[in-house]
Amino acid sequence: MLKIEHLVKRYGDFTLDCSMEIKPGCITGLVGQNGAGKSTTFKAILGLIHRDGGKVELFGKDVEKFSVKDKQKLGVVLSDSGFSGYLDIHDIIPVLTNLYDTFDRDFFMKQVQRFGLPINKKIKEFSTGMKAKLKVIAAVSHQSELLILDEPTVGLDVIARDELLELLREYMEAKEKRSILISSHISGDLESLCDELYMIHDGKMILHEDTDVLLSDYAVIKVSSSQYAELDKQYILRHKKESFGYSCLTNQRGYYLENYPGAVIEKAAVDELITMMIRGDV
Amino acid sequence: MKGLLIKDMKLMLNQKRFFVTIGFIAVMMAAVVKDTSFIISYMTVLGAMFTISTISYDEFDNGNAFLFSLPVTRARYVLEKYGFGVIIGISCWLFSVLVAAAIGEMRKIMPVRDTLLIAVEVLPVILILLAVIIPFQLKFGAEKGRIVSVAAIGAVVVVFIFTEKAAEILNIDLELAALIDHAAEWNWGMIAAAAMALALVLLLLSAKISIRIMEKKEF
């Protein structure tokens, strides 16, 4: 569905050089710190910036050659941009109806009511949460095949976040082979939603794994300095010096559970994984 | 493109008070001043220039990034801005011509024919103004664009004045001056048609430049 091969974009000292693939029917998460290159990747996929090299193919077509019809197959949420604040929901309905051949007005209105959004209030007067909800509702209301969501849950409370994630699950269930590419700071959202995760750091993809594998096979091993010296390091991806000794990240949890029954081996949540991958040494 | 036009119409309707106010001022001025035709250029400029305001609205809060992720190409966006400027400009022009002609006739200070003559002169000037300002606005953004376009118009005026003065001093009969001298012999309709044609050519050329400017932009 989406294939990125060595996408290169340079901004002064920063260079993005990444590759990734999104398969039909999959929810793919993109994690990374601020400034790691997530938004730049999203912008390159959407043709908002000109790339310095590489290929970005969406639905088998170079995104720079995308027509209006091709763009109708996308639903987009950007964290730092949205509808003009001088419009209200009532205003944007005819705009969306005319931009998308398949805009489902009834569905859109139903969701607007479900999330309690005011129809005649200017968007600039919306709360952060209300703006975020409106963006996601608009993105899922026109039978798109791929959702590209950059931080869609930012500024939302737990309940609103759950409601939005539910909306995304409903979107996936409504039709086969739909896909989502999503980035988020809240790793819990990604753990529960995504089939695959990519981790980006300093403009490079440093990890790509199925979420199931990540949650079952990845672990953080906590050992003293003497235990560390004797540890078999062939499946250790990163290690980090701690006050008690060392933390080690592995993708072979079973192996260490079996061979080092005395060691503290904890399943790695996405947050820990990010910290170990970025802060740890190879 | 229809979606974009609707968006800009909605943005404009949100400024209803502004348009009602300038409409009211136009009518009041027509009722007081001697030259009722003045309101034609006043209203048409304000109307046509609203397309510049919509460019600022689009840019506000990084809105362009989202706008261009919608099914909108950069070329269509540009064409919509010209289309919107022309539609609103001509609507305001029609309204002001009606008001100026009616009040001019009612107060018996300006025959309808004179009002119409001026009205026909105003239209190409407004289109040329759009042709000059839109590319600057797209290239430099809301704040800088305004300054640069005012400077550009000023520069054109200064160049004209200097050329005229220089020609006077050097006693050169400029082709342009000769053209204007002979203009009186021309058919008035032909001049109007030529001015309109020139304005449309400039508008097309300007749109082409604007498309190139937008294609290069990053959001």
Chai-1 contact restraints between the chains, C-beta under 6 A:
chainA,res_idxA,chainB,res_idxB,connection_type,confidence,min_distance_angstrom,max_distance_angstrom,comment,restraint_id
A,L46,B,S69,contact,1.0,0.0,6.0,A-B,restraint_1
A,L48,B,A65,contact,1.0,0.0,6.0,A-B,restraint_2
A,L48,B,F68,contact,1.0,0.0,6.0,A-B,restraint_3
A,L48,B,F219,contact,1.0,0.0,6.0,A-B,restraint_4
A,I49,B,E218,contact,1.0,0.0,6.0,A-B,restraint_5
A,V68,B,P71,contact,1.0,0.0,6.0,A-B,restraint_6
A,K71,B,P71,contact,1.0,0.0,6.0,A-B,restraint_7
A,Q72,B,P71,contact,1.0,0.0,6.0,A-B,restraint_8
A,V76,B,S69,contact,1.0,0.0,6.0,A-B,restraint_9
A,L78,B,A65,contact,1.0,0.0,6.0,A-B,restraint_10
A,L78,B,F66,contact,1.0,0.0,6.0,A-B,restraint_11
A,D80,B,N62,contact,1.0,0.0,6.0,A-B,restraint_12
A,S81,B,N62,contact,1.0,0.0,6.0,A-B,restraint_13
A,S81,B,G63,contact,1.0,0.0,6.0,A-B,restraint_14
A,S81,B,A65,contact,1.0,0.0,6.0,A-B,restraint_15
A,S81,B,F66,contact,1.0,0.0,6.0,A-B,restraint_16
A,G82,B,F66,contact,1.0,0.0,6.0,A-B,restraint_17
A,S84,B,Y57,contact,1.0,0.0,6.0,A-B,restraint_18
A,S84,B,G63,contact,1.0,0.0,6.0,A-B,restraint_19
A,Y86,B,L11,contact,1.0,0.0,6.0,A-B,restraint_20
A,Y86,B,N14,contact,1.0,0.0,6.0,A-B,restraint_21
A,Y86,B,Y57,contact,1.0,0.0,6.0,A-B,restraint_22
A,L87,B,K10,contact,1.0,0.0,6.0,A-B,restraint_23
A,D91,B,K10,contact,1.0,0.0,6.0,A-B,restraint_24
A,P94,B,I6,contact,1.0,0.0,6.0,A-B,restraint_25
A,V95,B,G3,contact,1.0,0.0,6.0,A-B,restraint_26
A,V95,B,I6,contact,1.0,0.0,6.0,A-B,restraint_27
A,V95,B,K7,contact,1.0,0.0,6.0,A-B,restraint_28
A,N98,B,K2,contact,1.0,0.0,6.0,A-B,restraint_29
A,N98,B,G3,contact,1.0,0.0,6.0,A-B,restraint_30
A,N98,B,I6,contact,1.0,0.0,6.0,A-B,restraint_31
A,L99,B,G3,contact,1.0,0.0,6.0,A-B,restraint_32
A,L99,B,L70,contact,1.0,0.0,6.0,A-B,restraint_33
A,L99,B,P71,contact,1.0,0.0,6.0,A-B,restraint_34
